[in-house]
Amino acid sequence: MKITVDLPETELVEICEITGISKKGPAIRRLLADTLQAQRRATIAGRFLTGQWSAELKTFEAAKAADRSQSQTLSEPWRD
């Protein structure tokens, strides 16, 4: 879809600098896509932080304890 947007030249220059794209149209598209992606990520992170969404990591604690135990076992000969 094509739309027409009035932007000051200074903002266009800044958009091109931020995106690293010299052509105006592709630079605006990149900025818009990046902004949408950041907003989507913020929404998902917010859902996890509020508890609306969660992830169950059933074996995480056991794996973490096993890693600690193994690290301690491997480090003991070096401490003698």
MILO-951687 format. One record per residue (C-alpha): residue number from 1; x, y, z. Coordinates in Angstrom, 3 decimals. Example, Ala and Ser with C-alpha at 12.3 -4.5 7.8 and 13.67 -1.06 7.14 Angstrom:
BEGIN
resi = 1&x = 12.300&y = -4.500&z = 7.800
resi = 2&x = 13.670&y = -1.060&z = 7.140
END
This chain:
BEGIN
resi = 1&x = 0.000&y = 0.000&z = 0.000
resi = 2&x = 1.272&y = 3.466&z = -0.786
resi = 3&x = 0.743&y = 6.429&z = 1.476
resi = 4&x = 1.946&y = 9.998&z = 1.443
resi = 5&x = 3.554&y = 11.423&z = 4.556
resi = 6&x = 4.920&y = 14.914&z = 5.085
resi = 7&x = 8.196&y = 14.837&z = 7.024
resi = 8&x = 10.691&y = 17.609&z = 7.609
resi = 9&x = 13.951&y = 17.183&z = 5.714
resi = 10&x = 15.877&y = 17.057&z = 9.001
resi = 11&x = 13.861&y = 14.038&z = 10.126
resi = 12&x = 14.413&y = 12.286&z = 6.800
resi = 13&x = 18.151&y = 12.845&z = 7.118
resi = 14&x = 18.061&y = 11.472&z = 10.663
resi = 15&x = 16.025&y = 8.435&z = 9.571
resi = 16&x = 18.562&y = 7.705&z = 6.837
resi = 17&x = 21.418&y = 8.003&z = 9.344
resi = 18&x = 19.739&y = 5.754&z = 11.893
resi = 19&x = 18.872&y = 3.032&z = 9.393
resi = 20&x = 22.049&y = 3.334&z = 7.328
resi = 21&x = 19.987&y = 3.458&z = 4.141
resi = 22&x = 20.454&y = 6.439&z = 1.830
resi = 23&x = 17.178&y = 6.164&z = -0.118
resi = 24&x = 14.211&y = 7.732&z = 1.650
resi = 25&x = 11.506&y = 5.138&z = 0.948
resi = 26&x = 13.503&y = 2.078&z = 2.003
resi = 27&x = 14.855&y = 3.960&z = 5.043
resi = 28&x = 11.340&y = 4.805&z = 6.221
resi = 29&x = 10.195&y = 1.212&z = 5.651
resi = 30&x = 13.156&y = -0.106&z = 7.698
resi = 31&x = 12.499&y = 2.335&z = 10.535
resi = 32&x = 8.830&y = 1.388&z = 10.591
resi = 33&x = 9.581&y = -2.347&z = 10.542
resi = 34&x = 12.164&y = -1.990&z = 13.333
resi = 35&x = 9.764&y = 0.076&z = 15.425
resi = 36&x = 6.950&y = -2.447&z = 14.984
resi = 37&x = 9.279&y = -5.278&z = 15.960
resi = 38&x = 10.418&y = -3.405&z = 19.081
resi = 39&x = 6.799&y = -2.731&z = 20.066
resi = 40&x = 5.866&y = -6.383&z = 19.575
resi = 41&x = 8.803&y = -7.477&z = 21.728
resi = 42&x = 7.836&y = -4.975&z = 24.434
resi = 43&x = 4.272&y = -6.303&z = 24.416
resi = 44&x = 5.463&y = -9.895&z = 24.769
resi = 45&x = 7.933&y = -8.968&z = 27.524
resi = 46&x = 5.173&y = -7.093&z = 29.338
resi = 47&x = 2.958&y = -10.157&z = 29.256
resi = 48&x = 5.695&y = -12.245&z = 30.859
resi = 49&x = 6.480&y = -9.570&z = 33.466
resi = 50&x = 2.842&y = -9.193&z = 34.505
resi = 51&x = 2.349&y = -12.951&z = 34.684
resi = 52&x = -0.217&y = -12.989&z = 31.899
resi = 53&x = 2.122&y = -15.401&z = 30.094
resi = 54&x = 4.608&y = -17.794&z = 31.652
resi = 55&x = 6.995&y = -20.528&z = 30.695
resi = 56&x = 7.402&y = -23.671&z = 32.709
resi = 57&x = 10.980&y = -24.872&z = 32.826
resi = 58&x = 10.538&y = -28.234&z = 34.506
resi = 59&x = 14.164&y = -29.386&z = 34.461
resi = 60&x = 15.835&y = -25.971&z = 34.769
resi = 61&x = 16.427&y = -26.056&z = 38.539
resi = 62&x = 17.763&y = -29.615&z = 38.425
resi = 63&x = 20.113&y = -28.759&z = 35.547
resi = 64&x = 21.315&y = -25.645&z = 37.360
resi = 65&x = 22.056&y = -27.663&z = 40.516
resi = 66&x = 23.897&y = -30.300&z = 38.464
resi = 67&x = 26.015&y = -27.600&z = 36.812
resi = 68&x = 26.932&y = -26.140&z = 40.205
resi = 69&x = 27.834&y = -29.561&z = 41.552
resi = 70&x = 29.981&y = -30.366&z = 38.532
resi = 71&x = 31.750&y = -27.006&z = 38.720
resi = 72&x = 32.489&y = -27.512&z = 42.400
resi = 73&x = 33.771&y = -31.059&z = 41.768
resi = 74&x = 36.056&y = -29.878&z = 38.967
resi = 75&x = 37.411&y = -26.953&z = 40.984
resi = 76&x = 38.277&y = -28.951&z = 44.130
resi = 77&x = 41.556&y = -30.513&z = 42.823
resi = 78&x = 42.824&y = -27.044&z = 41.935
resi = 79&x = 42.236&y = -25.697&z = 45.431
resi = 80&x = 44.370&y = -28.245&z = 47.276
END
